[in-house]
């Protein structure tokens, strides 16, 4: 199986990995801004964007997306700059652990590498995860990816009422990939990759969270900043979990500065 991928521009390889429930199109504006200097690669994860829908009853683990991205990278010019948002940030981090010698730089916004919260135990981050996991629908295989589950998921990341405030076409688009997103969340919630596993990532790393980012994701970045030797931890004022889209200009400025320093 090969992923649906969009390419643009010429120059060093820049791969952008999207968040759960979306597609590579989420990076369209940033890609347009950078394609005069970089070979920009926008893959869609399995079951997303231009790829076939993921079968409802077929199990899934996030490592399958990691494997597909690594296969894609084999065909690209090295080294690669990786940008990842949320689920895409977890995939980027995992790829970087597998092949650090090939990564020119990392840019991560709210990566869901929740394993770092458990070893050592981070009270603030783990308590935040436990609160959402306590919702009866969260790990319900029957309702996973359905309307109530998606409401719980979206409202956790973006605040109460966010799902209902979303235009109906947007809600339907999320529901079409909801089952795959549920499997993503279920598998990453079981990840226990410890903080120390990331200490080998010596490439320049821009770590960004929003002022309104949920505590668990914020703590992931704050902890990663303590072990990544070349980490630059930044908070995006006024932004929440979808900061790369809602505060695109400010995020782009951070990215451009980081990439220019990572040559």
N, C-alpha and C positions, 0 to 999 in steps of 0.2 A: 504494500500500500504506500502511495506517495501522497504527500500533503499538497493541498492547493496553496500556491505561493505567488505573490506579486513581487516583481523586481523593478527597480528604477535607479537611474544615476550610475555614475562611475567613480571609482576610487576605492579606499579601504572598505572592507566588508562591515556593514552595520545591520545586525539582525534585531528586529523588534518583536517581542512576544506579548500577546494581548492577554487581557484579564478574562476570567471565566464568564461564559455567557455572551461574549462578544466575538470579534474576529479581527484579523489584521487591519481591517478598515479603520479601527479606532485610532491608528497611528497615521492616517492619511495626511493630515496637515503637517505633522512633524516630519514625515517622510518627504513631503514636497519642499520643506524648508532646508532639508539636509542633502537632497539628492544631487545638488550641484557639487558636492564634495565627497560623497560616499556612495558606495554601491549598497542601496537600501533593500533589505530583504524582509518581506512581510508575510510570514506563514500563517495559515489558519490551523489551529489545533484540530485533532481528530473530532469529528462530529460537529464542527463549527464552520461558519462561513461557507466557502465553496466546496467543502468536503461533504460526503454523504452523511446523513443523520446517523447518530449512534443508535444501534438497536436497543430498544427499551429493556429487554430482558438479558442483554449481554453485559456481563460484569466488566469493570474497567478500573485501572489503577493509574495514577498520574505518571508512573514510570513508563507507561506506553507512549505518552506524549513526549517524554524525555527521549526515548529511543528514536522516535520519528524526527525530532529536531536534530539529534546527533547524526542521523542518516543524511539529513539535508546539509548539515555543516560539512560533511565529507566531500561534498561537491563544490564547496565555496573556497575562495582564496583566504588563506590564513595570514595573520591572526584575525579574529573576529571581535568587534565591539558588540556587546549584548545589552539590550535594554529590555526590562521585564516589569510588568505591572501586575500586582496581586498574584493570581495563579501563574501568570507568565514570569513573575519574579521568582517563584519557587522553582519553576522549570529552569530558568537561567542559572540560578544558584547551583542546582543539581548538575547541570551540564558543566559548569565551571569547576565543580569538585572533581568531575570525571576527567577533564582535560584542561587543567589550569594553564598549561604551556601554550595553548592555542587562543587564549582569551586576552585581547589587548586591553579591554576595560569592561567594567560592569556599571550599569545604571539600574537601580532598583527602586520602585515606588511601592510601598506597602507589600512586600513579598510575604506570602503566607507560609513561611518556613517555621511553623509553630513548634516543631520539635525542639528548637533552641530554648523554649520556655520551660522545659521539663528537666533539663540537666545542665546547669543547676536549676532548681525549682524557682520560678519567678512568680511570686504571689499575685502581683497586679495582672500580669498577662494571663496566667492560668485561671484566675478568678473570672476574668472577662470571658474566656472561652467556656468555662463551666456554666455561666449564666445563659448563653445562647444554646448550649448543648442540652440544658435542662428543659427547653421547650419540647413538648411531647412529639411534635411533628419533625423535629430536626433530623433524627436518625430513623424515621419511619419509612421502611422500604416501599410501602404501598403508596404513600403520598409524596415521596421524594421526587422533587422536580415539578410537582403540580402547583396549582395556584397558592394554596396556603403555605407550602414550603417556600416557594419563591418570595412570597410576601415576608416571611420570617428572615430569609436570606438577605433580601434587598434592604429591608428596614434595619437589620443589624449594621450593615455597612454604611448606610446613608442617612439613618435616622428614622424614627417612627413616622409613618404616613407616606414614606417615599414611594412605596409600591403603588398605593392608590393614586398618588399624584402623577404617576407616570402616564403618558398618553397611551391609549389602548393599543395602537400598533406596536409600540415598544414593549408593552407587556406580552403581547402575543409572540413577538420575536424571541423574548426570553423563554417563554413557555415551550417554544419549539425545540430549544436546546436544553430545557430544564433537567431532563433525566441525566444527560451527560454531566451537567454541572453538579447535580446531586452526587454522582459517582466520584467526581473530582474531589468534592468536599469530604465525602466519606473516607476516601483513601488518604488524603492529606491530613485529616484529623488523627490518623493513626501513625503518622510519621513521627519518629523519635530521634531523628538525626541530631546529635548533640552539638552544642555551640562550638566545641573544640574542633569538630570536623571541618569547620570553615577557616581555621587559622592558616591553612596552606594557600588561601587565595590572596596572593601578594600583588595582583594587578590593581591599578587605580580603581576605586569603587565609590561611586556617588550613591549615597543612601538618602532617600527622600521620603518624608511622611508629611501628611497634611496636619494643620493645626487641629482639625476635627477628626482625624483618623482614630478609629476605635483603639482602646488601650492595648489589646493583644498585638496588633500589627505594629503599633508604635514601639512597643517593648522589643519586638523582634529586631527592629533596626537599631535601637539603642544598644542592644546586646551585641549584635553583629559588629557595631562600631568599636567595641572593646577588643575584638580579636582580629579584625581585618587590618593589617598593618598600614594600608594606604587608603583608609576609609575617609570620606568627606560626608559627614552627617548634616543634612539640611532639613529644616521645617518650612513648608510652604504656607505662608500666612493666609488664613481664611479658607483654606482648602480642606476638603474631606477626602474620602477614599478614592473618588473619581477625579482627583486633582489634575492628572495629566490631560483631562478633557475640559474640566470646568475652569482651570487656571492654566490653559495651554501656553500662553505667552510667557508666563513666569517659569513654567516647567521647561519650556524650550530654551530659555536663557541659561538655566542651570545646566542643561544637557550640552549646549554648545560650548560653554566654558569648560566643562569637564572633558569633553572630547578633544578640545584644542590642547588641553594640558596632558592628554594621554597619548600623544603621538610618539 
